[in-house]
Amino acid sequence: MLIQTRGLTKRYEVGGEEIYALRDVDLEIDRNEYLAITGPSGSGKTTLMNLLGCLDTPTRGTYLLNDQEVSQLSDDRLAEIRNREIGFVFQTFNLLPRATALHNVELPLVYSGIPAEERREKALQALRSVEMEDRATHRPNELSGGQRQRVAIARALVNTPSLLLADEPTGNLDSKTGEEILRVFERLHSQGQTIVVVTHEKTIASRAHRVVSIHDGRISSDLRQKA
């Protein structure tokens, strides 16, 4: 098992009032699952994504990632785990505008202290995995939206993470380009990558093999769609 949460809860204080963004969430995700987390705005799905991605810590509850309890670690340790275990894909791509595709993909390896020649080879391999090796020297403004998202996916994969976590990954793309990105996810999943997509779109969620729905900070349903 890759992920296990027990009683995961996130509480905020707003104007002296306690607000629960997430309440007592129990969730298990196996390796090589393709799972969608869905729900309306304000349901708690983004809070759950932030906790699973080690971008935030819970008020209470436990979170095991790769058999390591990560729910109460320091910010520095969480940053190490994010860089080693989790690849992030966002709808806004988050690419450095002045850097080439290759240099954008290399960035997580720089933080890991990987030597330059090894960085380049790993980055080219990641670009190859999303069919973008021939655009390695292009900057983001020389790429289409779909190509930019492929570069962002390559960057997320370059450290061979345990988990690929995608937040509304087709949100800034037209339907045809969004379909191309979903096919990239399906191919990566077929190669063994664990993928969690956070989306409010039912058509995007329907492509996953399992859909977890969040409402009012709780899991309202957990359905497997296909083998």
Secondary structure, DSSP 8 states (H G I E B T S, - for coil): --EEEEEEEEEEEETTEEEEEEEEEEEEE-TT-EEEEE--TTSSHHHHHHHHTTSS--SEEEEEETTEE-TT--HHHHHHHHHHHEEEEETT----TTS-HHHHHHHHHHHTT--HHHHHHHHHHHHHHTT-GGGTT--GGGS-HHHHHHHHHHHHHTT--SEEEEESTTTTS-HHHHHHHHHHHHHHHHTT-EEEEEES-HHHHTTSSEEEEEETTEEEEEEE---
